[in-house]
Amino acid sequence: MSTVSRPPRIVSRITSRLPVTVDKTVKRLAVSSLIGQIVLVVTGGAVRLTSSGLGCPTWPRCTDTSLVNTPEMGIHGIIEFGNRLLTFALAAVAVMMLVYLWNLRKERRDLFLLALGLLASIPAQAIIGGITVLSGLNPWVVGLHFLVSMALVVFATLLVNRAYGRTGKAQTATLPALPGAARPVMSAVALFSALAVCLGVVVTGAGPHAGDADAPRNGLDWDLFSHIHAAPAYLITAGALFGLFLVLRDRIAGPFRTAVLLLLAVTVLQGVIGFTQYYNGIPALLVAVHMLGAALLMSAASNTADLARYSPVR
């Protein structure tokens, strides 16, 4: 009888030590998840921009005979395998988040489901990454891999907002009332940001940084799609400037003001980087910074739209 009753007792002891409120650890894990997703975008860019896309020429192993990279594979093997290892770190963060939210899985179902979604996405990303390698870096598959990462940056941003009580059904922060135009405009900015990222993937698939010397390109006109890619960027800038106008005109303070300022800063930075790389032969370093900027833009736009959605309307 004692043997049968031990597992429930052990589980009970473990769960009794877990938080029953959203504490500092949960908040730190949410922030770690967001940072990790952004870092994954950067390291994925490093793989492509250093022509390390086939540093591990097969999948799920790194070679036909080894799970890890070998010395003979050089720096390309290290970069590609290092990017694969980062997914395990993100998985560990997601698992810890779920464990710490266990006692809150019903009360804070929003947080639990977001954390569960981030964890479930990791094997999905690994499979897409495997298809990327096995397809010889097909540009459309590479693009899909990047877009999923962008979506995960958005989910991680929402996770942070929910963990800090800024938005969501369990909102604890008191947000200032916003003009009626703020919500639709900020939502449009988020949509245009997603469109800009999607078009950026098309431009990248037509450009020179393929991830390997023998990797195929999508065959589209790079210069034409670069100009098309810029169109939603102008709309994002206009939306961010309109948000700044509302903040200054109505003297809006708090998280929304900070979110608008960050959005505008990232948007302007992305524009400067985009034009600079276009007129300077698309240097790899600037492309890497532009990819980081894309992740920051998606996070900033999602944050602003999320705050506008949960702010009262004047």
C-alpha positions in Angstrom: 0.0 0.0 0.0 2.8 2.4 0.9 4.5 1.8 -2.5 1.3 2.6 -4.4 0.7 5.9 -2.4 4.2 7.2 -2.9 4.0 8.7 -6.4 1.0 10.9 -5.5 2.7 12.1 -2.4 5.9 12.9 -4.3 3.9 14.8 -6.9 2.0 16.6 -4.2 5.2 17.6 -2.5 6.6 19.0 -5.7 3.5 20.9 -6.7 3.2 22.4 -3.2 6.6 24.1 -3.8 5.5 25.6 -7.0 4.1 29.2 -7.1 0.4 29.9 -6.8 0.8 33.4 -8.2 2.7 34.8 -11.1 6.0 35.5 -9.3 9.4 36.9 -10.4 10.6 33.5 -11.7 7.6 33.2 -14.0 8.2 36.8 -15.3 11.9 36.1 -15.8 11.2 32.9 -17.7 8.8 34.8 -20.0 11.5 37.4 -20.7 14.1 34.7 -21.3 11.8 33.1 -23.8 11.4 36.3 -25.7 15.1 37.0 -25.7 15.8 33.4 -26.7 13.5 33.5 -29.7 15.1 36.7 -30.9 18.6 35.2 -30.4 17.5 32.2 -32.4 16.6 34.5 -35.3 20.1 36.1 -35.2 21.9 32.7 -35.0 19.8 31.4 -37.9 20.9 34.5 -39.9 24.5 33.8 -39.0 24.1 30.3 -40.4 22.9 31.6 -43.7 25.2 34.6 -43.9 28.3 32.6 -43.3 27.3 30.0 -45.8 27.0 27.4 -43.0 23.5 26.3 -44.1 24.8 22.9 -44.9 27.5 22.9 -42.2 25.6 19.8 -41.0 24.8 18.2 -44.3 22.1 16.0 -43.1 19.3 15.7 -40.5 18.5 14.7 -37.7 22.2 13.8 -37.4 24.9 16.3 -38.2 26.6 13.8 -40.4 25.7 10.3 -41.5 27.7 8.9 -38.7 27.7 11.6 -36.0 25.0 13.4 -34.0 27.3 16.3 -33.5 29.7 18.3 -35.7 33.2 16.9 -36.2 36.5 18.8 -36.3 36.8 18.2 -40.0 33.6 20.2 -40.6 35.4 23.4 -39.4 33.7 26.6 -38.5 30.6 26.0 -40.7 29.8 22.8 -38.7 30.2 24.6 -35.4 27.9 27.5 -36.5 25.2 25.2 -37.8 25.3 22.7 -34.9 25.4 25.6 -32.4 22.1 26.9 -33.9 20.6 23.5 -33.5 21.7 23.4 -29.9 19.9 26.7 -29.1 16.6 25.0 -29.7 17.3 22.7 -26.7 17.9 25.8 -24.5 14.5 27.3 -25.6 12.9 23.9 -24.9 14.3 23.9 -21.4 12.9 27.4 -20.8 9.5 26.4 -22.1 9.4 23.3 -19.9 10.4 25.3 -16.8 7.7 27.8 -17.6 5.1 25.1 -17.8 6.3 23.5 -14.5 6.2 26.9 -12.7 2.7 27.5 -14.1 1.4 24.1 -13.1 -0.6 25.3 -10.1 -1.9 28.2 -12.3 -2.8 26.2 -15.3 -6.6 26.8 -14.8 -6.5 30.2 -13.3 -3.9 31.6 -15.8 -4.8 29.4 -18.8 -3.7 32.2 -21.1 -0.1 31.9 -19.8 -0.1 28.2 -19.7 -1.4 27.8 -23.3 1.2 30.3 -24.7 4.0 28.5 -22.9 2.7 25.2 -24.2 2.5 26.6 -27.7 6.1 27.8 -27.6 7.2 24.3 -26.4 5.2 22.5 -29.0 6.7 24.8 -31.7 10.2 23.6 -31.1 9.8 20.1 -32.6 7.9 21.7 -35.5 10.7 24.1 -36.1 13.2 21.3 -35.9 11.3 19.4 -38.6 11.1 22.4 -40.9 14.8 22.9 -40.3 15.4 19.3 -41.2 13.4 19.8 -44.4 15.5 22.9 -45.1 18.7 20.9 -45.0 17.4 17.9 -46.9 16.0 20.1 -49.6 19.4 21.7 -50.2 18.3 25.0 -48.7 15.3 25.6 -50.8 14.6 29.3 -50.4 10.9 28.9 -49.8 11.5 26.3 -47.0 14.2 28.6 -45.5 11.7 31.4 -45.6 9.0 29.3 -43.9 11.6 28.5 -41.2 12.2 32.2 -40.6 8.5 33.2 -40.6 7.7 30.6 -37.9 10.5 32.1 -35.8 8.9 35.5 -36.3 5.5 34.1 -35.2 7.2 32.7 -32.0 8.7 36.2 -31.3 5.1 37.5 -31.4 3.8 34.8 -29.0 6.7 35.3 -26.6 5.9 39.0 -26.6 2.3 38.3 -25.7 3.6 35.9 -23.0 5.7 38.7 -21.4 2.7 41.1 -21.4 0.4 38.5 -19.8 3.1 37.6 -17.2 3.5 41.2 -16.2 -0.3 41.7 -16.1 -0.2 44.5 -18.7 -2.7 42.8 -21.0 -5.0 39.8 -21.0 -8.0 38.7 -19.0 -6.0 38.8 -15.8 -4.8 42.3 -16.5 -3.6 44.1 -13.3 -1.9 47.1 -14.8 -4.0 50.3 -15.2 -3.6 51.5 -18.7 -4.5 55.1 -19.7 -7.5 55.7 -21.9 -6.6 56.0 -25.6 -8.3 57.9 -28.5 -10.5 55.6 -30.6 -8.2 55.7 -33.5 -5.3 54.2 -31.6 -6.5 50.6 -31.6 -7.2 50.2 -35.4 -4.0 52.1 -36.3 -1.8 50.0 -34.1 -3.4 46.8 -35.3 -2.7 47.9 -38.9 0.9 48.6 -38.0 1.2 45.1 -36.7 -0.3 43.6 -39.9 1.9 45.8 -42.1 4.9 44.6 -40.0 4.0 41.0 -40.7 3.6 41.8 -44.4 7.0 43.6 -44.6 8.6 40.5 -43.0 6.9 38.2 -45.5 8.1 40.3 -48.4 11.5 40.5 -46.9 11.6 36.7 -47.0 10.9 36.8 -50.8 13.6 39.4 -51.3 16.1 37.3 -49.3 15.2 34.2 -51.4 16.1 36.2 -54.5 19.3 37.7 -53.1 22.9 36.6 -52.9 23.0 35.2 -49.3 21.7 31.7 -49.9 23.4 29.9 -47.0 25.6 27.8 -49.4 27.3 28.3 -52.7 25.2 25.7 -54.4 21.9 26.6 -52.8 19.1 27.5 -55.2 17.4 30.9 -55.5 13.7 31.6 -56.1 14.3 33.2 -59.5 12.4 36.4 -58.8 13.6 39.9 -59.5 15.5 41.0 -56.4 15.4 44.7 -57.2 11.7 44.8 -57.9 10.7 43.0 -54.8 13.1 45.1 -52.7 10.9 48.1 -53.7 7.7 46.2 -53.1 9.1 45.2 -49.7 9.7 48.9 -48.8 6.0 49.8 -49.4 4.6 48.4 -46.1 7.6 49.9 -44.3 6.4 53.4 -45.3 3.0 52.5 -43.9 4.5 51.2 -40.6 6.5 54.5 -40.3 3.3 56.5 -40.9 1.5 54.5 -38.2 4.3 54.8 -35.7 4.4 58.6 -36.3 0.6 58.8 -35.9 1.0 56.9 -32.6 3.6 59.5 -31.5 1.3 62.3 -32.5 -1.5 60.8 -30.2 0.9 60.3 -27.3 2.2 63.9 -27.5 -1.2 65.5 -28.2 -3.1 63.8 -25.4 -0.1 63.5 -23.1 -0.4 59.7 -22.8 2.0 58.2 -20.3 2.7 54.7 -19.2 3.4 51.5 -21.1 1.7 52.7 -24.3 3.9 55.8 -24.6 7.0 53.6 -24.1 5.7 51.1 -26.6 5.1 53.8 -29.3 8.6 55.3 -28.8 10.2 51.9 -29.1 8.2 51.1 -32.2 9.2 54.3 -33.8 12.9 53.9 -32.9 13.0 50.3 -34.3 11.1 51.4 -37.5 13.5 54.2 -38.2 16.5 52.0 -37.5 15.2 49.3 -39.8 14.6 51.9 -42.6 18.2 53.3 -42.2 19.7 49.8 -42.3 17.5 48.8 -45.2 18.5 51.7 -47.4 22.1 51.4 -46.4 22.4 47.8 -47.3 20.5 48.3 -50.6 22.9 51.0 -51.8 26.1 49.2 -50.5 25.8 45.8 -52.1 23.9 44.0 -49.3 26.9 43.3 -47.0 26.3 40.3 -44.8 26.8 42.2 -41.5 24.1 44.7 -42.3 21.8 41.9 -43.4 22.3 40.2 -40.0 21.5 43.5 -38.2 18.4 43.9 -40.4 17.2 40.4 -39.4 17.6 41.4 -35.7 15.7 44.5 -36.5 12.9 42.5 -38.1 12.5 40.4 -34.9 12.5 43.6 -32.8 10.0 45.2 -35.1 7.6 42.3 -34.8 7.9 42.3 -31.0 7.5 46.1 -30.8 4.5 46.2 -33.2 2.8 43.3 -31.4 3.4 44.9 -28.1 1.9 48.2 -29.2 -1.1 46.6 -30.8 -1.6 44.4 -27.7 -1.5 47.4 -25.3 -3.9 49.4 -27.5 -6.3 46.5 -27.6 -6.5 46.3 -23.8 -6.5 50.0 -23.1 -9.8 51.7 -22.4 -11.1 54.0 -25.2 -11.9 57.7 -24.6 
